[in-house]
Amino acid sequence: MMTSKPQSLSMWMRRDLALPQEHGAWVFLLSPLAIGLATANRPPSTNSVVLLITALVAFLFRHPLTLVIKSLSGRRSRADLFGAILWACSYGLLGLVGLGFLLAQGFKELLWLTLPALPILAIYLYLVSRRAERHQPILDFAVAVVLGLGAPAAYWVTEGTYSSTGWTLWGLCSLHALTSIAHAFMRLGQRRWQSLPPLSTQIRTALPALGFNLLAVSITGFFSAISLLPSWLPLAYALQLFESAWGFWNPALGQKPTQIGLRQLIVSALFTLLFIALWRT
């Protein structure tokens, strides 16, 4: 009896209960935060660090909450239920403490940024309960747009005040999320081909990714031309366009999703670094 409690505790503290397995989602959290921090005119402060921790635990909160729904709906063992609840409560409490601290520092705008997450989370959990959360590009984009709110949050907290530039950064991060997700679904569609299909099928599969990427370059190019965005910023979006064009000519037949995700993670990281460099020029 003396050994069963520590064993049970270690079972509840398992890594798979605490941390999500889908690595690609991290870029949609970290990229906007990095852009918001790096484009601000002031160096990061203590408040910036608190925001980063709060955003991190808010992101992690979804994973154990998903496991709770899976356990209750029979998709996962009931033995994991208590551990998932424990992690969800821990993340939720830390997130509320961090948000409360920032609100007390005068960043009332952050409260409004949390509201869009609630309906998106509810829809996602409903789909989880129905075993229908996978292969939902609209939902993936909605989640990425919500995570993109980290850009204005990081910008405002680092600047120490509200600025409309934060909304511009959010729109630009959401634009990249759209192109990135469209590219990922193109590659995932290609990997299911047993052999190279007719050219018409290849074009139809690649059309959303190529179209959204061309749209992103065109939009940023227009606003750069009228001096509302830095002159060379469209080059950051051209990087993803080049990647999608390359993916069109080099289909991902038989590739594993992890290979596709890792390559896109690298491209998104390069986009983030290039965006920051071009914004500051």
PEZIVEN-V674924 format. One record per backbone hydrogen bond with DSSP energy under -0.5 kcal/mol. CO is the residue of the C=O (numbers start at 1). NH is the residue of the N-H. If there is no record, write none. Layout:
# PEZIVEN-V674924
co=CO nh=NH
co=CO nh=NH
This chain:
# PEZIVEN-V674924
co=1 nh=5
co=2 nh=6
co=3 nh=7
co=4 nh=8
co=5 nh=9
co=6 nh=10
co=7 nh=11
co=8 nh=12
co=9 nh=13
co=11 nh=14
co=14 nh=17
co=14 nh=18
co=15 nh=18
co=15 nh=19
co=21 nh=23
co=22 nh=25
co=23 nh=26
co=24 nh=27
co=25 nh=28
co=25 nh=29
co=26 nh=29
co=26 nh=30
co=27 nh=31
co=29 nh=33
co=30 nh=34
co=31 nh=35
co=32 nh=36
co=33 nh=37
co=34 nh=38
co=35 nh=39
co=36 nh=40
co=37 nh=40
co=45 nh=49
co=46 nh=50
co=47 nh=51
co=48 nh=52
co=49 nh=53
co=50 nh=54
co=51 nh=55
co=52 nh=56
co=53 nh=57
co=54 nh=58
co=55 nh=59
co=56 nh=60
co=57 nh=61
co=58 nh=62
co=59 nh=62
co=60 nh=63
co=60 nh=64
co=61 nh=65
co=62 nh=66
co=63 nh=67
co=64 nh=68
co=65 nh=69
co=66 nh=70
co=67 nh=71
co=68 nh=72
co=69 nh=73
co=70 nh=75
co=70 nh=76
co=71 nh=74
co=77 nh=80
co=78 nh=81
co=80 nh=84
co=81 nh=85
co=82 nh=86
co=83 nh=87
co=84 nh=88
co=85 nh=89
co=86 nh=90
co=87 nh=91
co=88 nh=92
co=89 nh=93
co=90 nh=94
co=91 nh=95
co=92 nh=96
co=93 nh=97
co=94 nh=98
co=95 nh=99
co=96 nh=100
co=97 nh=101
co=98 nh=102
co=99 nh=103
co=100 nh=104
co=101 nh=105
co=102 nh=107
co=103 nh=106
co=106 nh=108
co=107 nh=110
co=108 nh=111
co=108 nh=112
co=109 nh=112
co=109 nh=113
co=110 nh=114
co=111 nh=114
co=111 nh=115
co=112 nh=115
co=112 nh=116
co=114 nh=117
co=114 nh=118
co=115 nh=118
co=115 nh=119
co=116 nh=120
co=117 nh=121
co=118 nh=122
co=119 nh=123
co=120 nh=124
co=121 nh=125
co=122 nh=126
co=123 nh=127
co=124 nh=128
co=125 nh=129
co=126 nh=130
co=127 nh=132
co=128 nh=131
co=136 nh=140
co=137 nh=141
co=138 nh=142
co=139 nh=143
co=140 nh=144
co=141 nh=145
co=142 nh=146
co=143 nh=147
co=144 nh=148
co=146 nh=149
co=147 nh=150
co=148 nh=151
co=149 nh=153
co=150 nh=154
co=151 nh=155
co=152 nh=156
co=153 nh=157
co=154 nh=158
co=155 nh=159
co=156 nh=160
co=156 nh=161
co=163 nh=166
co=164 nh=167
co=164 nh=168
co=165 nh=169
co=166 nh=170
co=167 nh=171
co=168 nh=172
co=169 nh=173
co=170 nh=174
co=171 nh=175
co=172 nh=176
co=173 nh=177
co=174 nh=178
co=175 nh=179
co=176 nh=180
co=177 nh=181
co=178 nh=182
co=179 nh=183
co=180 nh=184
co=181 nh=185
co=182 nh=186
co=183 nh=187
co=184 nh=188
co=185 nh=189
co=186 nh=190
co=187 nh=191
co=188 nh=192
co=189 nh=192
co=190 nh=193
co=191 nh=254
co=198 nh=201
co=198 nh=202
co=199 nh=203
co=200 nh=204
co=201 nh=205
co=202 nh=206
co=203 nh=207
co=204 nh=208
co=206 nh=210
co=207 nh=211
co=208 nh=212
co=209 nh=213
co=210 nh=214
co=211 nh=215
co=212 nh=216
co=213 nh=217
co=214 nh=218
co=215 nh=219
co=216 nh=220
co=217 nh=221
co=218 nh=222
co=219 nh=223
co=220 nh=224
co=221 nh=225
co=222 nh=226
co=223 nh=228
co=223 nh=229
co=224 nh=227
co=230 nh=233
co=232 nh=235
co=233 nh=236
co=233 nh=237
co=234 nh=238
co=235 nh=239
co=236 nh=240
co=237 nh=241
co=238 nh=242
co=239 nh=243
co=240 nh=244
co=241 nh=245
co=242 nh=246
co=243 nh=247
co=244 nh=248
co=245 nh=249
co=246 nh=250
co=251 nh=253
co=252 nh=255
co=256 nh=259
co=256 nh=260
co=257 nh=261
co=258 nh=262
co=259 nh=263
co=260 nh=264
co=261 nh=265
co=262 nh=266
co=263 nh=267
co=264 nh=268
co=265 nh=269
co=266 nh=270
co=267 nh=271
co=268 nh=272
co=269 nh=273
co=270 nh=274
co=271 nh=275
co=272 nh=276
co=273 nh=277
co=274 nh=278
co=275 nh=279
co=276 nh=280
co=278 nh=281
